[in-house]
Amino acid sequence: MACGSSNPEDLAKNFTKDLYSGDTKSVMSYIDLSEAKSDEEKTFVSGKITQVVAENAAKAKRMGGVKDIQIEEKTINEDSAKIRVLVLFNNDNNQSSNVFLAKKDGKWLVLLK
């Protein structure tokens, strides 16, 4: 069950924070899995997400942890959004990435692209 958020910027930051902290359960709660029609598809996607979360948590650890997450740029429409987040690591490296969102039933959810 997706929990979503009423604010796309907060969702993008929380999603990114949980992604780098290794919190797979929280990451999964932000994602829109409505496109996965079968249980097999949902299991496959869940496995991939678990793998990506583990990889990002390991990366954050190698970089000394996450210092801050900032919004660099945002494009928000009525039912879709693209939020560019900047992750600042403790070793002074940075990484930018886009988080794509869709609004469903009044809540923002992360789209897998």
C-alpha distances in whole Angstrom, upper triangle without the diagonal:
4,6,9,13,16,18,18,21,19,16,18,20,17,15,19,20,17,18,21,21,19,16,14,11,11,12,9,6,9,9,9,9,10,14,13,14,15,14,17,15,12,14,16,14,13,16,17,15,16,20,20,18,21,24,23,23,26,28,27,29,32,32,32,29,27,30,28,26,27,26,29,28,26,26,24,24,23,20,20,21,22,23,25,25,28,27,30,31,33,36,36,34,32,29,28,25,23,20,19,16,15,15,13,13,15,12,13,11,13,14,16,19
4,6,9,13,15,14,17,15,12,14,16,14,12,16,17,15,16,19,19,18,15,13,10,9,10,7,4,6,6,7,8,10,13,13,15,17,16,18,16,13,15,17,14,13,17,17,14,16,19,18,17,20,22,21,22,25,26,25,27,30,30,30,27,25,27,25,22,24,23,25,25,22,22,20,21,19,16,16,17,19,19,22,21,24,24,27,28,31,33,33,32,29,26,25,22,20,16,15,13,12,12,10,11,12,9,10,7,10,12,13,17
4,7,10,12,13,15,13,10,13,15,12,11,15,16,14,16,19,18,18,14,14,11,9,10,9,5,6,8,9,12,13,16,17,19,20,19,22,20,17,19,20,17,16,19,20,16,18,21,20,18,21,23,22,22,25,26,25,27,30,29,30,26,24,26,23,21,22,21,24,24,21,22,19,20,19,16,17,17,19,18,21,20,23,23,26,27,30,32,32,31,28,26,25,22,20,16,16,13,13,12,11,11,11,8,9,8,10,13,16,19
4,7,9,9,12,10,7,10,12,10,10,14,15,13,15,18,18,18,15,15,13,10,10,10,7,5,8,9,12,13,16,17,20,22,21,23,21,18,20,21,18,17,20,20,17,18,21,19,18,21,23,21,22,25,25,24,27,29,28,29,25,23,24,22,19,19,18,21,20,18,18,16,16,16,13,13,13,15,15,18,18,21,21,24,26,28,31,31,29,26,24,22,19,17,13,13,10,10,9,9,10,9,5,5,5,8,11,14,17
4,5,7,9,8,6,9,11,10,10,14,15,14,16,19,19,20,17,17,16,12,13,13,10,8,11,12,15,16,19,21,23,25,25,27,24,21,24,25,21,20,23,23,19,21,24,22,20,23,25,22,23,27,26,25,27,30,29,29,25,22,23,20,17,17,16,19,19,16,16,14,15,14,13,13,13,15,14,17,17,20,20,23,25,28,31,30,29,26,24,22,19,17,14,13,10,11,9,10,11,9,5,5,7,10,13,16,19
4,7,9,8,8,11,13,12,13,16,17,18,19,22,22,23,21,21,19,16,16,17,14,12,14,14,18,18,21,23,25,28,28,30,27,24,27,28,24,24,27,26,23,25,27,25,23,27,28,25,26,30,29,27,30,33,31,31,28,25,25,22,19,18,17,20,18,15,16,12,13,12,11,12,12,15,14,18,18,21,22,25,27,30,33,32,31,27,25,23,21,19,15,15,11,11,9,10,10,7,5,6,9,12,15,19,21
4,6,6,6,9,10,11,12,14,16,16,18,20,21,22,20,21,20,16,16,17,15,12,14,15,19,20,22,24,27,29,29,31,28,26,28,28,25,24,27,26,23,25,27,24,22,26,27,24,25,28,27,25,28,31,29,29,26,22,22,19,16,15,13,16,15,12,13,10,12,12,12,12,10,12,11,15,15,18,19,22,24,27,30,28,28,24,22,20,18,16,13,13,10,11,10,12,13,10,8,7,10,12,15,18,20
4,6,5,6,9,10,10,12,14,15,16,18,20,21,19,19,19,16,15,16,14,11,13,14,17,18,20,22,25,28,28,29,26,24,26,26,22,22,25,23,20,23,24,21,20,24,24,21,23,26,25,23,27,29,27,27,24,21,21,18,14,13,11,13,12,9,10,8,10,11,10,9,7,9,8,11,12,15,17,20,23,26,28,27,25,22,20,17,15,12,9,9,7,9,9,12,14,11,9,6,8,9,12,15,17
4,5,5,6,9,10,11,12,14,15,17,18,20,19,20,20,16,15,17,16,13,15,16,20,22,23,25,28,30,30,31,28,26,28,28,24,24,26,24,21,23,25,21,20,23,23,20,21,25,23,21,25,26,24,25,21,18,18,14,11,10,7,10,10,8,10,9,12,14,14,12,9,9,7,9,9,12,14,17,20,22,25,23,22,19,17,15,13,11,9,11,10,12,13,16,18,15,12,10,11,11,14,17,18
4,5,5,6,8,10,10,12,14,16,16,18,16,18,17,14,13,16,14,11,14,16,20,22,23,25,28,30,30,31,28,25,27,27,24,23,25,24,20,22,24,21,19,22,23,19,20,23,22,20,23,26,23,24,20,17,17,13,11,10,9,13,13,12,14,13,15,16,16,14,12,12,10,12,11,13,14,17,19,22,24,23,23,19,18,16,15,14,11,13,11,14,14,16,17,15,12,10,11,12,15,18,19
4,5,5,6,8,10,10,12,14,15,16,14,15,15,11,10,12,11,8,10,13,16,18,20,21,24,26,26,27,24,22,23,24,20,19,22,20,17,19,21,18,16,20,21,18,18,22,21,19,22,25,23,24,20,17,18,15,12,12,11,14,14,12,14,13,15,16,14,13,11,11,10,12,11,14,15,18,20,22,25,24,23,20,18,16,14,12,9,10,9,11,11,14,15,13,10,7,8,8,12,14,16
4,6,5,6,9,10,10,12,14,15,15,15,16,12,11,13,13,9,11,13,17,19,20,21,25,27,26,27,24,22,23,23,19,19,21,19,16,18,19,16,15,18,18,15,17,20,19,17,21,23,21,22,18,15,16,13,10,10,8,11,11,10,12,12,15,16,15,12,10,9,7,8,7,11,11,15,17,20,22,21,20,17,14,12,10,9,6,8,8,11,13,15,18,16,13,9,9,8,11,13,14
4,5,5,6,9,10,11,12,14,14,15,16,12,11,14,14,11,14,16,20,22,23,24,28,30,29,29,27,24,25,25,22,21,22,21,17,19,20,17,15,18,18,15,15,19,17,15,18,20,18,19,15,12,13,10,6,7,8,11,12,12,15,15,18,19,18,16,13,12,9,10,7,9,9,12,14,17,20,19,18,15,13,12,11,11,9,12,12,15,16,19,21,19,15,13,12,11,14,16,17
4,5,5,6,8,10,10,12,11,12,13,9,9,12,11,9,12,15,18,21,22,23,26,28,27,28,25,22,23,24,20,19,21,19,16,17,19,16,13,16,17,14,14,18,17,15,18,21,19,19,15,13,14,11,9,11,11,15,16,15,18,17,20,21,19,17,15,15,12,13,11,12,12,14,16,18,21,21,20,17,16,15,14,13,11,13,13,16,16,18,20,18,14,12,12,11,14,16,18
4,6,5,6,9,10,11,9,10,11,8,6,9,9,7,9,12,15,18,19,20,23,25,24,24,22,19,20,20,16,15,17,16,12,14,15,13,11,14,15,12,13,16,16,14,17,20,19,19,16,13,15,13,10,12,12,15,16,15,17,17,19,20,18,16,14,13,11,12,10,13,12,15,16,19,21,21,20,17,15,14,12,11,9,11,11,14,15,17,19,18,14,11,10,8,11,12,15
4,5,5,6,9,10,10,11,13,10,8,12,13,10,12,15,18,21,22,22,26,27,26,26,23,21,22,21,18,17,18,16,13,14,15,12,10,13,13,10,11,14,13,11,15,17,15,16,13,10,12,10,8,10,11,13,15,15,17,18,21,22,20,18,15,13,11,11,8,9,8,11,13,16,18,18,16,13,11,11,9,10,8,12,13,16,18,20,22,21,17,14,13,11,13,13,15
4,5,5,6,9,9,11,13,10,9,13,13,12,14,18,20,23,24,25,28,29,28,28,26,23,23,23,20,18,19,18,15,15,16,13,11,13,14,10,10,13,13,10,13,16,14,14,11,8,10,9,7,10,12,15,17,17,20,20,23,25,23,21,18,17,14,14,10,11,9,11,11,14,17,17,16,14,13,13,12,14,12,15,16,19,20,22,24,23,19,17,15,14,16,17,19
4,5,5,6,5,7,9,7,6,10,11,10,12,16,18,21,22,22,26,26,25,25,23,20,20,20,17,15,16,16,12,12,14,12,8,11,12,10,9,13,13,11,13,16,16,16,12,11,13,12,11,14,15,18,20,20,22,22,25,25,23,21,19,18,16,16,13,14,12,14,14,16,19,20,19,17,15,16,14,15,13,16,16,19,20,21,23,22,18,16,14,13,16,16,18
4,6,6,6,7,10,8,6,10,12,11,12,15,17,20,21,21,24,25,23,23,21,19,19,18,15,14,14,13,9,10,11,8,5,8,9,6,7,10,11,10,12,15,14,15,12,11,14,13,12,14,16,18,19,19,21,22,24,26,23,21,19,17,15,15,12,13,11,14,14,16,18,19,17,15,13,14,12,13,12,14,15,18,20,22,24,23,20,17,15,12,14,13,16
4,5,8,10,13,11,10,13,15,14,15,19,21,24,25,24,28,28,27,26,24,22,22,21,18,17,17,15,12,12,12,10,7,8,8,5,4,8,8,6,9,11,11,11,8,7,11,11,10,14,16,18,20,21,23,24,27,28,26,24,21,19,17,16,13,12,9,11,10,13,15,16,14,13,12,13,12,14,14,17,18,22,24,25,28,27,23,20,18,16,18,17,18
4,6,9,11,10,10,13,15,15,16,20,22,25,26,26,29,29,27,27,25,23,22,22,19,17,17,17,14,12,13,12,8,9,10,8,5,9,10,8,9,12,12,12,8,8,12,12,12,16,18,20,23,23,26,26,29,30,28,26,24,22,19,19,15,15,12,13,12,14,16,17,17,16,15,16,16,18,17,20,20,23,25,26,28,27,23,21,19,17,20,19,21
4,6,9,9,9,11,13,14,15,19,19,23,24,23,26,26,24,24,22,20,19,19,17,14,14,14,11,9,10,9,5,6,9,7,5,8,10,9,10,13,14,14,11,12,15,16,15,19,20,23,25,25,27,27,30,31,28,26,24,23,21,20,17,18,15,16,15,17,19,20,19,18,17,18,17,19,17,20,21,23,25,26,28,27,23,21,19,17,19,18,20
4,6,6,6,9,10,11,13,17,18,21,23,22,25,24,22,22,21,18,17,18,16,13,14,14,11,9,12,11,7,9,12,10,9,12,14,13,14,17,18,17,14,14,17,17,16,19,21,23,25,24,26,26,28,29,26,25,23,22,20,21,18,19,16,18,18,19,22,23,22,21,19,20,18,19,17,19,19,22,23,23,25,24,21,19,17,15,18,17,20
4,6,5,6,9,10,11,14,14,18,19,18,21,21,18,19,18,14,14,14,12,9,10,11,7,6,9,9,6,8,11,11,10,13,15,15,16,19,20,20,17,17,20,19,18,21,22,24,25,25,26,26,28,28,25,24,23,22,21,21,19,20,18,21,20,22,24,25,24,22,20,20,18,19,16,18,18,20,22,22,23,24,20,18,15,14,16,15,18
4,6,5,6,9,10,14,14,17,19,18,20,20,18,19,18,14,14,15,13,10,12,13,10,9,12,13,10,12,15,14,13,17,19,18,19,22,23,23,20,19,22,21,20,22,23,26,27,26,27,26,28,27,25,23,23,23,22,23,21,22,21,23,23,25,27,28,27,25,23,23,21,21,18,19,18,20,20,20,21,22,18,17,14,14,16,16,19
4,5,5,7,9,13,14,17,19,19,21,22,20,21,19,16,16,18,15,12,14,15,11,11,14,13,10,13,16,14,13,17,18,17,19,22,22,22,18,17,20,18,17,19,20,23,24,22,24,23,25,25,22,21,20,20,19,20,18,20,18,21,21,23,25,26,25,23,21,21,19,18,15,17,16,17,18,18,19,19,15,14,12,12,15,15,18
4,5,6,7,11,12,15,17,16,20,20,19,19,17,14,15,15,12,10,12,12,8,9,12,10,8,11,13,12,12,16,16,16,18,20,20,21,18,16,19,18,16,18,18,21,21,20,22,21,23,23,21,19,18,17,16,17,16,18,16,19,19,22,24,25,23,21,19,18,16,15,12,14,13,15,17,17,19,19,15,13,11,9,12,12,15
4,5,5,8,9,12,14,13,16,17,15,16,14,11,12,13,10,8,11,11,7,9,12,11,10,13,15,14,15,18,19,19,21,23,24,24,21,20,23,22,19,21,21,24,24,22,23,22,23,23,20,19,19,19,18,20,19,21,20,23,23,26,28,28,26,24,22,21,18,17,14,15,14,15,16,16,18,18,15,13,10,9,11,11,15
4,6,8,10,12,15,15,17,18,17,18,17,13,14,16,13,11,14,15,11,12,16,15,13,16,18,17,17,21,22,21,23,26,26,26,23,21,23,22,19,21,21,24,24,22,23,21,22,22,19,18,18,19,18,20,19,22,21,24,24,27,29,30,28,26,23,22,19,18,15,15,13,14,14,14,15,15,12,11,9,9,12,13,17
4,7,9,12,14,15,18,19,18,20,17,14,16,17,13,12,15,15,11,13,16,14,13,17,18,16,17,21,21,20,23,25,25,25,22,20,22,20,17,18,18,20,20,18,19,17,19,18,16,14,14,15,14,16,16,19,18,22,23,26,28,28,26,23,21,19,16,15,11,11,10,11,12,12,14,14,10,8,5,6,9,11,14
4,6,9,11,11,15,16,16,17,14,11,14,14,10,10,13,13,10,12,15,13,13,16,18,16,18,21,21,21,24,26,26,27,24,22,24,22,19,20,19,21,21,19,19,18,18,18,15,14,14,14,15,17,17,20,20,23,24,27,29,29,27,24,21,19,16,14,11,10,9,10,11,11,14,14,11,9,5,5,6,7,11
4,6,8,9,12,14,14,16,13,11,14,14,11,11,15,14,12,15,17,16,16,20,21,20,21,25,25,25,27,29,29,30,27,25,28,25,22,23,21,23,22,20,19,17,17,17,13,12,14,15,16,19,19,22,23,26,28,31,33,32,30,27,24,22,18,16,12,11,9,8,10,9,12,13,10,9,6,6,6,8,11
4,5,6,9,10,11,12,9,7,11,11,8,9,13,13,11,14,17,16,16,20,21,21,22,25,25,26,28,30,30,32,29,27,30,28,25,26,25,26,25,23,22,21,21,20,16,16,17,18,19,21,22,25,25,29,30,33,34,34,32,29,26,24,21,18,15,14,12,12,13,12,14,16,14,13,9,9,8,8,12
4,5,7,10,11,13,11,9,13,14,11,13,16,16,15,18,20,20,20,23,25,24,26,29,29,29,32,34,34,35,32,31,33,31,28,28,27,28,27,24,23,21,20,19,15,15,17,19,21,23,24,28,28,32,33,36,38,38,35,32,29,27,23,20,17,15,13,11,12,10,12,15,14,13,10,11,10,11,13
4,6,9,11,12,9,9,13,13,10,13,16,15,15,18,20,19,20,23,24,24,26,29,29,30,32,34,34,36,33,31,34,32,29,29,27,28,27,24,23,22,21,20,16,16,18,19,21,23,25,28,28,32,33,37,38,38,35,32,28,26,23,20,17,15,14,12,14,13,15,18,16,15,13,12,10,10,12
4,6,8,8,5,6,9,9,8,10,13,13,13,16,18,18,19,22,23,23,25,27,28,29,31,33,34,35,33,31,34,32,29,30,29,30,29,27,26,25,24,24,20,19,21,21,23,25,26,29,29,33,33,37,38,38,35,33,29,27,24,22,19,17,16,15,17,15,18,20,19,18,14,14,12,11,13
4,7,8,7,7,11,11,11,13,16,16,17,19,21,21,23,25,26,27,29,31,32,33,35,37,37,39,36,35,38,36,33,34,32,34,32,30,29,27,26,25,22,21,24,25,27,29,30,33,33,36,37,40,42,42,39,36,33,31,27,25,23,20,19,18,19,17,19,22,21,20,17,17,15,14,16
4,5,5,6,9,10,11,12,14,16,17,18,20,21,23,24,26,27,29,30,32,33,35,36,37,39,36,36,39,37,34,36,35,36,35,33,32,30,30,29,25,25,27,27,29,31,32,34,34,38,38,41,42,43,40,38,34,33,29,27,25,23,22,21,22,20,22,25,23,23,20,19,18,16,19
4,5,5,6,9,10,10,12,14,15,16,18,20,21,22,24,26,27,29,30,31,33,35,36,37,35,34,37,36,34,35,34,36,35,33,33,32,31,30,27,26,28,28,30,31,31,34,33,37,37,39,41,42,39,37,34,33,29,28,25,24,23,22,23,21,22,25,23,23,20,20,18,17,20
4,5,5,6,9,10,11,12,14,15,17,18,20,21,23,24,26,27,29,30,32,33,35,36,34,34,37,36,34,35,35,36,36,34,33,32,32,32,28,27,28,29,30,31,31,34,33,36,36,39,40,41,38,36,33,32,28,27,25,24,24,23,25,23,25,28,26,25,21,20,19,17,19
4,5,5,6,8,10,11,12,14,15,16,18,20,21,22,24,26,27,28,30,32,33,35,32,32,35,34,31,33,32,33,32,30,30,29,29,29,25,24,25,25,26,28,28,31,30,34,34,37,38,38,35,33,30,29,25,24,22,20,20,20,22,20,23,25,23,22,18,17,15,13,15
4,5,5,6,9,10,10,12,14,15,16,18,20,21,22,24,26,27,28,30,31,33,30,29,33,31,29,30,30,31,31,29,29,28,28,27,23,22,23,24,25,26,26,29,28,32,32,35,36,37,34,32,29,28,24,23,20,19,19,18,20,18,20,23,20,20,16,15,14,12,15
4,6,5,6,9,10,10,12,14,15,17,18,20,21,23,24,26,27,29,30,32,29,29,32,32,29,31,31,33,33,31,31,30,31,31,27,26,26,26,27,28,28,30,29,32,31,34,35,36,34,32,29,28,25,24,22,22,21,22,23,22,24,26,23,22,19,17,17,15,17
4,5,5,6,9,10,11,12,14,16,17,19,20,21,23,25,26,27,29,31,29,28,32,31,29,31,30,32,31,30,30,30,30,30,27,25,25,25,26,27,26,28,27,31,30,33,34,35,32,30,27,26,23,23,21,20,21,21,24,23,25,27,24,23,19,17,16,13,15
4,5,5,6,9,10,10,12,14,15,16,18,20,21,22,24,26,27,29,26,26,29,28,25,27,27,28,28,26,26,26,27,27,23,21,22,21,22,23,23,25,24,28,28,30,32,32,29,27,24,23,20,19,17,17,17,18,20,20,22,24,21,19,15,13,12,9,12
4,5,5,6,9,10,10,12,14,15,16,18,20,21,23,24,26,27,24,24,27,27,24,27,26,28,28,27,27,27,28,28,24,23,23,22,23,24,23,25,24,27,26,29,30,31,29,27,24,24,21,20,18,18,18,19,21,20,22,24,21,19,15,14,13,11,14
4,5,5,6,9,10,11,12,14,15,17,19,20,21,23,25,26,24,24,28,27,25,28,28,30,30,29,30,30,31,31,28,26,25,25,25,25,24,26,24,27,26,29,30,31,28,27,24,24,21,21,20,20,21,22,24,24,26,27,24,23,19,17,16,13,16
4,5,5,6,9,10,11,12,14,15,17,18,20,21,23,25,23,22,26,25,23,26,26,27,27,26,27,27,28,29,26,24,23,22,22,22,21,23,22,25,24,27,28,29,26,24,21,21,18,18,17,17,19,20,23,23,26,27,24,21,18,15,14,11,13
4,5,5,6,9,10,10,12,14,15,16,18,20,21,23,20,20,23,22,20,22,23,24,24,24,25,25,26,27,24,21,21,20,19,20,19,20,19,22,22,25,26,27,24,22,19,19,16,16,14,15,16,18,21,21,23,24,21,18,15,12,12,10,12
4,6,5,6,9,10,11,12,14,15,17,19,20,21,19,19,23,23,21,24,24,26,27,27,28,28,29,30,27,25,24,23,22,22,21,22,20,22,22,24,25,26,24,23,20,21,18,19,17,19,19,21,24,24,26,27,23,21,18,15,16,13,16
4,5,5,6,9,10,11,12,14,15,17,19,20,19,19,23,23,21,24,25,26,27,27,28,29,31,32,29,26,25,23,23,22,21,21,19,22,21,23,24,25,23,22,19,20,18,19,18,19,21,23,26,26,29,29,26,23,20,17,17,14,16
4,5,5,6,9,10,10,12,14,15,16,18,17,16,20,20,18,21,21,22,23,24,25,26,28,29,26,23,22,20,19,18,17,18,16,19,18,21,21,22,20,18,16,16,14,15,14,16,18,21,23,24,27,27,24,21,18,15,15,12,13
4,5,5,6,9,10,10,12,14,15,17,14,14,18,18,16,19,20,22,23,23,25,25,28,29,26,24,22,20,19,18,16,17,15,17,16,19,20,21,19,18,16,16,14,16,15,17,18,21,23,24,26,26,23,20,17,14,15,13,15
4,6,5,6,9,10,11,12,14,15,14,15,18,19,18,22,23,25,26,27,29,29,31,33,30,27,26,24,22,21,19,19,17,18,17,19,20,21,19,19,17,18,17,19,18,20,22,25,27,28,30,30,26,24,21,18,19,17,19
4,6,5,6,9,10,11,12,14,13,14,18,19,18,21,22,23,25,26,28,29,31,33,30,27,25,23,21,20,18,18,15,17,15,17,18,19,17,16,14,16,15,17,17,20,22,25,28,29,31,31,28,25,22,19,19,17,18
4,5,5,6,9,10,10,12,11,11,14,15,14,17,19,20,22,23,25,26,29,30,28,25,23,20,18,17,15,14,11,13,12,15,15,17,14,13,11,13,12,15,15,18,20,23,26,27,30,29,25,23,20,17,18,16,17
4,5,5,6,9,10,11,9,10,13,15,14,18,20,22,24,25,27,28,31,32,30,27,25,23,21,19,17,16,13,14,12,14,15,17,15,15,14,16,15,18,17,20,22,25,27,28,31,30,26,24,21,19,20,19,20
4,5,5,6,9,10,9,11,15,17,17,20,23,24,26,27,30,31,34,35,33,30,28,26,23,22,19,18,14,15,12,14,14,17,15,15,15,17,17,20,20,23,25,28,31,32,34,34,30,27,25,22,23,21,22
4,5,5,6,9,8,10,13,15,15,18,20,21,23,25,28,29,32,34,32,29,26,24,21,19,16,15,12,12,10,12,12,13,11,12,11,14,14,18,18,22,24,27,30,31,34,33,30,27,24,21,22,20,21
4,5,5,6,5,6,10,12,12,16,18,19,22,24,27,28,31,33,31,28,26,23,20,18,15,13,10,10,7,9,10,12,10,11,11,14,14,17,18,21,23,27,29,31,33,32,28,26,24,21,22,21,22
4,5,5,5,8,11,14,15,19,22,23,26,27,30,32,35,37,35,32,29,27,24,22,19,17,13,13,9,10,10,13,12,14,14,17,18,21,22,25,27,30,32,34,36,35,31,29,27,24,26,24,25
4,6,7,10,13,16,17,20,23,23,26,28,31,33,36,38,36,33,31,28,25,23,20,17,14,13,10,10,9,12,11,13,14,17,18,22,23,26,28,32,34,36,39,38,34,31,29,26,27,25,26
4,6,8,10,12,14,17,20,20,24,26,29,31,34,36,35,32,29,26,23,20,17,14,11,9,6,6,6,8,7,10,11,15,16,20,21,25,27,31,33,35,38,36,33,30,28,25,27,25,25
4,7,9,12,14,18,21,22,25,27,31,32,36,38,36,33,30,28,25,22,19,16,12,10,7,5,6,9,10,12,14,17,19,22,23,27,29,32,34,36,38,37,33,31,29,26,28,27,28
4,6,9,11,15,18,20,23,25,28,29,33,34,33,30,27,25,22,20,16,14,10,9,6,6,8,10,10,11,13,15,17,20,20,24,25,29,31,33,35,33,30,27,25,23,25,25,26
4,6,8,11,15,16,19,21,24,26,29,31,30,27,24,22,18,16,13,11,7,6,4,6,9,10,10,9,11,13,14,17,17,21,23,26,28,30,32,30,27,24,23,21,23,23,24
4,7,10,14,15,19,21,25,26,29,32,31,28,25,23,19,17,13,11,8,5,5,5,9,9,10,10,12,14,16,19,19,23,24,28,29,31,33,31,28,25,25,23,25,25,26
4,7,10,12,16,17,21,22,26,28,27,25,21,19,16,14,10,8,6,5,7,9,12,11,11,10,11,12,14,16,16,20,21,24,26,28,30,28,25,22,22,20,23,23,24
4,7,9,12,14,17,19,22,24,24,21,18,16,12,10,7,6,5,6,9,11,14,13,12,10,10,10,11,13,13,16,17,21,22,25,27,25,22,19,19,17,19,20,21
4,6,9,11,15,16,20,22,22,20,16,14,10,9,6,5,7,8,11,14,16,14,14,11,11,9,11,12,12,16,17,20,21,25,27,24,21,18,19,17,20,21,21
4,6,7,11,13,16,19,19,16,13,11,7,6,5,6,9,11,15,18,20,17,16,13,12,9,10,10,10,13,14,17,19,22,24,22,19,16,17,16,18,19,19
4,7,11,13,17,20,20,17,13,11,8,5,5,6,10,12,15,18,20,17,16,12,11,8,9,10,11,14,16,19,21,24,27,24,22,19,19,17,19,20,19
4,7,10,14,17,17,14,11,8,6,5,7,9,13,15,19,22,23,20,19,15,14,10,10,9,11,12,14,17,18,22,25,22,21,17,18,16,17,19,18
4,6,10,13,14,11,7,6,4,6,9,12,15,18,21,24,26,23,22,18,16,13,12,9,10,10,11,13,15,19,21,19,17,14,15,14,15,17,17
4,7,10,11,8,5,5,6,9,12,15,18,21,25,28,29,27,25,21,19,15,14,11,11,10,10,12,13,17,20,18,17,14,15,14,15,17,16
4,7,8,6,4,6,8,11,14,17,20,23,26,30,31,29,28,24,21,18,16,13,11,10,9,10,10,14,16,14,14,11,13,13,14,17,17
4,6,5,6,9,11,15,17,21,24,27,30,33,35,33,31,27,25,21,19,15,14,12,10,9,9,13,15,13,13,11,14,14,15,18,18
4,6,8,12,14,18,20,24,26,29,32,36,38,36,34,30,28,24,22,18,16,13,11,9,8,11,12,10,11,11,13,15,15,19,19
4,7,11,13,17,19,23,25,29,31,35,37,35,33,29,27,23,20,17,14,11,8,6,5,7,10,9,9,8,10,12,12,16,16
4,7,10,14,16,20,22,26,28,32,34,32,30,26,23,20,17,13,11,8,6,4,6,9,12,11,11,8,9,10,10,13,13
4,6,10,12,16,19,22,25,28,30,28,26,22,20,16,14,10,8,6,5,6,8,12,15,13,12,9,10,9,10,13,13
4,7,10,13,16,19,22,26,27,25,23,19,16,13,10,6,6,5,6,9,12,15,18,17,15,11,11,10,10,12,11
4,6,10,13,16,19,22,24,22,20,16,14,10,8,6,5,6,8,11,13,17,20,18,16,12,12,10,12,13,13
4,7,10,13,16,20,21,19,17,13,10,7,6,4,6,9,11,15,17,20,23,22,19,15,15,13,14,15,14
4,6,10,13,16,18,16,14,10,8,6,6,6,7,11,13,16,19,22,24,23,20,16,16,13,15,16,16
4,6,10,13,14,12,10,7,6,4,7,9,11,14,16,20,22,25,28,26,23,20,19,17,18,19,18
4,6,10,11,10,8,6,5,6,8,11,12,16,18,22,24,27,29,27,24,21,20,17,19,19,19
4,7,8,7,6,5,7,9,12,15,16,20,22,25,27,30,33,31,27,24,23,21,23,23,23
4,5,6,5,6,8,11,14,17,18,22,24,28,30,32,35,33,29,26,25,23,25,24,24
4,5,7,9,12,15,18,21,22,26,27,31,33,35,38,36,32,29,28,26,28,28,28
4,6,9,12,15,18,22,23,27,29,33,35,38,40,38,35,32,31,28,30,29,29
4,7,10,13,17,20,22,26,28,32,34,37,39,37,34,31,30,27,29,28,28
4,7,10,14,17,20,23,26,30,32,35,37,36,33,29,28,25,26,25,25
4,7,10,14,16,20,22,26,29,31,34,32,29,26,25,22,23,22,22
4,7,10,13,16,19,23,26,28,31,30,27,23,22,19,20,19,18
4,7,10,13,16,20,23,26,29,27,24,21,20,16,17,17,16
4,7,10,13,17,20,23,26,25,22,18,16,13,14,13,12
4,6,10,13,16,19,23,22,19,15,14,11,11,11,10
4,6,10,13,16,19,18,15,11,10,7,8,9,9
4,7,10,13,17,16,14,10,8,6,5,7,8
4,7,10,13,12,10,6,5,4,5,9,10
4,6,10,10,8,6,5,7,7,10,12
4,7,6,5,4,6,9,10,14,15
4,5,5,6,7,10,11,14,17
4,6,8,10,14,15,18,20
4,7,10,13,15,19,21
4,6,10,12,16,19
4,7,9,13,15
4,6,10,13
4,7,9
4,6
4
